[in-house]
Amino acid sequence: MFVEHNFFVGLSDINSQKELTNTCLLRYLEDVAGLHSEIAGYGVTDMDSTRKSWILLSWKVDVKKRPLVNDSLTVKTWSRHIDRFYAFRDFEVRDQYDEVVCIATSKWVFIDIDKGKLVKISEDVSEKYKPEIENKVFEEYDLPKIKEPIKQQYKINFKITRNLIDINKHLHNIYYLDIAKEALPEEVSLLKELNYFEVMYKKEIKLGENVKAIYSKENNFHYVTIKSEDESTLYAIIRLK
């Protein structure tokens, strides 16, 4: 099953260069994924009855052409593959000229809300999403784990405020990119958006927590590792280029 939705790039979605920001791009992708789950019967509005929820593990996003303000975008998503505990979801974004401007993939797990534990994705759940197994946007089947860089160049502190919290009362997954942007060197963050990025989530961040964003650069990639204030807990690693 393919699910599509149209978006208009407005003023609140762009940076100083009039480009769609990566954070807002992720919001578009997330919204269409949520729409698919609503159709399948396992969306946000179904959580009270199903007592199940999807948790995002990772993103891989490649922007081929950066959308600009006033562009009209069509975001298409589909369930690529569901394998026991893991679900893979792909995306394709086209502009008003029907040109592919972005491709993305993501990895999810299914959890029991009451127990707070992973549950096996049943055939019944899988069938409701109608996976499109033959369609994938990247050659790789899985999303590779991102290794934490050995060398650290500098660190910044960041406090999690109420406006960043999602329905699960954790830091919303799209805002990890905003923390990463704060940690990037000024000459990088103030220029154009970086067109390739991966996010690997390891542990949820809660309201009021103070986190540390650690910047590194390796093999032409920018890395931002998000940890607890004492650096004992790893929350996420973001890799950008």
Buried (B, 14 or more C-beta within 10 A) or exposed (E): EEBBBEBEBEEEBBBEEEBBBBBBBBBBBBEBBBBBBBBBBBBEEBBEEEEBBBBBBBBBBBBEBBBEBEBEBBBBBBBBBBEEEBBBBBBBBBBEEEEEBBBBBBBBBBBEEEEEEBBEBEEEBBEBBBBBEEEBBBEEEEBEEBEBBEEEEEEBEBEBEEEBBEEBEBBBBBBBBBBBBBBBEEEBBEEEBBBBBBBBBBEBBEEEBEBBBBBBBEEEBBBBBBBBEEEEBBBBBBBBE
